Amino acid sequence: MTRTQFAVAVVAAALTLTAGASCTAGPGGPSPSPTPSSVSWTPKPTPTVTPSTSATPRSGEAEVIALVEQYYAVNNKIRLDKSIPVSRYRSVVTGSWGRTLQKSVKASRLRGERAEGRSRISGTPVVSRLTPPNHPMEAGAVVCLDVRAAKLYNRDGKSLVPKNRPDFYVETLTLARTDDRWLVTDAANKGARKC
């Protein structure tokens, strides 16, 4: 079955805070031409803006990141341990993507293939498209996946990993909230030399 590959776009957002202040003589400020009867004045400090160092997490973001981490942990367990049923994918995946993963692993097991080593998330997943913002039901996540340790061998022990396989994959996941939990509904990836 051929899947259409989607281009991976990572959107970086930057927040720049600037503050400016100016001093002007005002009602409480110095008089342009002081006289002996002038009252002395104490300058007021100029207010400054101090940017917050901690961003407020968006609703649903922590739950999405937790599901992404769980998704890769379950995927590693199923691929590395043939005694774990492929139906375990249902705990983290739904829809046609879940069926595709299950078929792929079943076919690999029937061919006598053996997996070694884990894929690892490199860095923190970037969560996007949390919609609607007040109670998100859909989201996207971009993940850098380190696959250097992940190996696959045929029944004769010959490596099935292409020599030119990238060390990393940038994977874009689509997630949906069903009932009280998030599930992955689709995934697309693109090889990368580094993330």
C-alpha positions in Angstrom: 0.0 0.0 0.0 1.5 3.3 -1.0 1.1 6.3 1.3 1.4 9.9 0.1 4.4 11.6 1.8 3.8 15.0 3.2 6.5 17.6 3.3 7.6 18.3 6.9 7.4 21.9 8.0 8.7 23.0 11.3 7.4 26.3 12.4 9.6 28.3 14.9 8.1 31.1 16.7 10.1 33.8 18.4 8.8 36.3 20.9 10.7 39.6 21.1 9.9 42.0 23.8 11.1 45.5 23.7 10.6 48.2 26.1 11.4 51.9 25.9 11.1 54.7 28.3 11.7 58.3 28.1 12.0 61.0 30.7 10.1 64.2 30.4 9.5 66.9 32.9 5.9 66.7 34.1 3.8 67.9 36.9 6.0 66.2 39.5 9.2 67.0 37.6 11.7 69.8 37.9 10.7 73.3 36.9 12.6 74.7 34.0 13.8 77.7 36.0 14.1 76.9 39.7 13.6 79.7 42.1 14.5 79.9 45.8 10.9 79.2 46.8 10.8 76.0 44.7 10.0 72.8 46.5 12.6 70.1 46.0 11.6 67.1 44.1 12.6 63.4 44.0 12.7 61.8 40.6 10.4 58.8 40.2 12.1 55.6 38.9 11.2 54.8 35.3 9.0 51.7 35.2 10.6 48.8 33.4 9.1 45.8 31.7 10.4 42.4 32.8 9.6 39.6 30.4 8.3 36.4 32.0 10.8 33.5 31.7 8.1 30.8 31.8 5.6 30.6 29.0 2.1 29.5 30.0 1.5 26.0 28.5 -1.3 25.8 26.0 -4.3 23.7 26.9 -3.6 20.1 25.8 0.1 20.5 25.0 1.4 18.4 28.0 -1.1 15.6 27.1 0.0 15.6 23.5 3.7 15.4 24.4 2.9 12.6 26.9 1.1 10.6 24.2 3.9 11.1 21.6 6.4 9.7 24.1 4.1 6.8 24.9 3.5 6.2 21.1 7.3 5.6 20.5 7.7 3.5 23.7 4.8 1.2 22.6 6.2 1.0 19.1 9.7 0.0 20.4 8.2 -2.6 22.7 6.1 -4.2 19.9 8.9 -4.2 17.4 11.5 -5.6 19.9 9.4 -8.2 21.7 7.4 -10.7 19.5 5.4 -11.8 22.5 3.7 -8.5 22.7 0.5 -8.5 20.5 0.3 -5.9 17.8 -3.1 -5.0 19.1 -1.2 -3.1 21.8 -1.0 -0.3 19.2 -4.6 0.4 19.9 -3.5 2.1 23.2 -1.8 4.9 21.2 -3.0 4.8 17.6 -6.4 4.8 15.8 -7.8 4.5 12.3 -6.0 3.5 9.2 -2.6 4.4 10.6 -3.1 1.9 13.4 -4.2 -0.8 11.0 -1.1 -0.1 8.8 1.3 -0.4 11.7 -0.3 -3.7 12.8 -0.2 -5.2 9.3 3.4 -4.1 8.9 4.6 -5.7 12.2 2.6 -8.9 11.6 4.1 -9.3 8.1 7.6 -8.6 9.5 7.1 -11.3 12.2 5.8 -13.8 9.6 9.0 -13.2 7.5 11.1 -14.0 10.6 12.6 -10.6 10.8 14.2 -9.5 14.1 14.5 -5.9 15.4 17.3 -4.7 17.7 17.8 -1.3 19.4 15.4 1.4 20.1 14.4 4.6 18.2 14.7 7.6 20.6 13.1 11.0 20.6 15.8 13.6 20.4 14.7 16.9 22.1 11.2 17.9 22.9 8.4 17.3 20.4 7.0 20.6 18.9 3.2 20.7 19.3 1.2 22.6 16.8 -2.4 23.0 15.5 -4.1 22.6 18.9 -7.7 23.3 17.8 -9.9 24.6 19.1 -7.6 26.5 21.5 -9.9 26.4 24.6 -10.5 22.6 24.5 -8.3 21.0 21.8 -9.6 18.0 19.9 -6.9 17.9 17.1 -3.2 18.5 17.2 0.0 18.0 15.3 3.5 17.2 16.7 6.9 17.3 15.0 9.4 14.9 16.4 13.1 14.4 15.8 13.6 10.6 16.0 17.1 9.2 16.4 17.2 5.8 14.7 21.0 5.1 14.8 20.5 2.2 17.3 17.5 0.7 15.6 18.4 -2.3 13.4 16.3 -4.9 11.5 17.6 -8.3 10.4 16.1 -11.0 8.2 15.7 -14.6 9.4 19.3 -15.3 8.2 20.7 -12.5 10.3 21.4 -10.2 7.3 20.8 -6.5 8.0 17.7 -5.0 6.2 18.8 -1.4 7.1 19.9 0.4 3.9 23.5 1.7 4.2 22.4 5.2 3.3 19.6 5.3 5.9 19.6 8.7 7.6 20.5 8.8 11.3 17.5 10.9 12.2 13.9 11.2 10.9 11.8 14.3 11.3 8.3 12.8 11.9 5.1 14.7 11.7 2.3 13.2 13.7 -1.4 14.0 13.5 -3.3 13.4 16.7 -7.0 13.5 17.7 -8.6 13.5 21.1 -11.2 10.7 21.4 -13.2 10.5 24.6 -10.7 11.3 27.3 -7.4 10.6 25.6 -5.2 11.5 22.7 -4.4 9.0 19.9 -2.1 9.2 16.8 -4.1 9.1 13.6 -1.3 9.6 11.0 2.4 9.9 10.6 4.7 11.0 7.8 8.5 11.3 8.0 11.5 12.6 6.2 15.1 11.5 6.7 17.6 14.0 8.1 21.3 14.0 8.9 20.6 15.9 12.1 17.8 17.6 13.9 
